[in-house]
Each structure stands twice: as structure tokens, then as C-alpha cells.
Amino acid sequence: MKTRAITAFFFTIVMLGSIFLGSYTFTIFYLVLSLLSLFEFYKLIKNSGIRPHRNIGIMAGALIFLMAAGLHYLKYDVKYLLLCIPLIFSVFITELYKKNKIPFANISYTFVGFVYVTIPFCFFHALGFLKNWSEYNFHLPLAFLLMLWANDTGAYLFGVKYGKRKLFERHSPKKSWEGFFGGMFTSVLVAFGLSFLFTENQAWVWAGMAVLIASFGTLGDLVESMLKRSLDTKDSGGLLPGHGGLLDRFDGLLLAAPVVYAYLYLILY
């Protein structure tokens, strides 16, 4: 617990610093984080005997993130995102030269890495530019993380105290319905507190964001648990002492970020 607490303390400071120190720091930090998470995903899959195209995947993941981020800095036409396609689909050509009995499993998991890891980080990054397409604002990314952490903390505390009914025992035996609603309640409380601090959105907008983060953040946790169980692995990695890997820490973000971005974009713009 001591190791876990120390890691959480310093990593939280680093994450908050990346948000407060401006757009370039924010972009670089989450580019690195997305690539490390993608590398961790490919390494996890490789342990199962499948051989995803890690090098191409990392290069393509970097290109996808940089081009998505570049839209906010350089304001180029979105058609230039099509430049990612040749690199992404070079996976098929490369597989032709590999001797493997399951070539399309290798190809499929390479693409799953983009969908499961890279694209969600792109959506989270885009939250920083949602208010004004070309100007960075830390309010939404900060609010997202605070609500996500509140949900995790509330779910744990309510689950330990009141948890009786299993939420999804097959994938996560410790999770309970009481913990789920406790986490949502805590996240909504944080949302209402933020509505007094960040007044550009009404309280119900922040509350809706909290409900989505609690719901899809929990589903993201379950999906990552399903992945690890299918690979008979306890942790996705060991980069964060006491916490496992990056995917273990950002599993909630991976499903929640695209949904939250879509919600905010549709109701605000």
C-alpha cells in the first residue's frame, strides 16, 4: 500500500502538471502516454503467442495522434488525415513476408491497438481544444480526470463498505452494484463542485459528463479485465509500482473519453 500510495502521488502530480503547463506540454505528455500504452498492449498480446506488428503499430499510432493533434495547431484540412492510411495498411503487406499460421490474427490485433488505445487518447487530447478549436483550455481534461478518479475512489469505498451484489463476477469478482452507484454518486458530487469553479457550462452538463464517465469508465475497467483474463495475465505491465501497467490505470479513460467527447460536442456545439 505504501508503494502504491507513493506511485499514485507522484503520477498524479505529473498528470496534473501536464494539464496546467500549457498545450505543448499537454500534447507531448499524452502522445508519449498513448505510445507507451500501445507498446504495453502489443507486448501483452505477444505473450499469448500472437505477433502483432509492433513497430508499424507504434509508428502509425504516433502519426495518428500527431495528425489529430495537428488539426488544432496547424488548422489544416481534415482530408490530410488520409495520409495515415498507407502506413496503417502496410500491415497487410508486411504480413505476406512473415511465416505464421495465423496471419490475420496478427493483423487484427495490430488494428485493435489503434482502436482500443490510440483513438481514445486522441479524443481525450481533443477535450482540451473543444471550447475553441485552436485554443487550449484545461477545464475539460482536468474535470474528466477528477471525475474519473472520484468514481474509482467512490466505487472502492462504497464497495468495501456496502458491496453485496456482484456487478460482473465473471470478469471482476470484486466489483459490486453498490460500488458502481457509489462511484457515480461521488463523481456527480465532484461535477457539481466543478460547476461553481468552471462556469462556462451548466451544472447538468457537468453532471451528465460524470454519469457517462462513471458508466463507461466502469465498462472500460471490465473490458480490460476481460482482456487480461483471456490472456491469463494479472497486470498489463509493471511501469507503475503497486499499480501494474498504464492500461491498468487508464482502462476507464479508454472507453469513456470518446463517449464524453461525443456527448459534449453534440450538446454544446
Secondary structure as UniProt FT lines:
FT   HELIX           2..20
FT   HELIX           23..46
FT   TURN            47..49
FT   HELIX           54..74
FT   HELIX           78..83
FT   HELIX           84..96
FT   HELIX           103..113
FT   HELIX           114..118
FT   HELIX           119..127
FT   TURN            128..129
FT   TURN            133..134
FT   HELIX           139..162
FT   STRAND          166..168
FT   TURN            169..171
FT   STRAND          172..176
FT   HELIX           177..197
FT   TURN            199..200
FT   HELIX           203..230
FT   TURN            231..232
FT   TURN            241..243
FT   HELIX           246..268
//
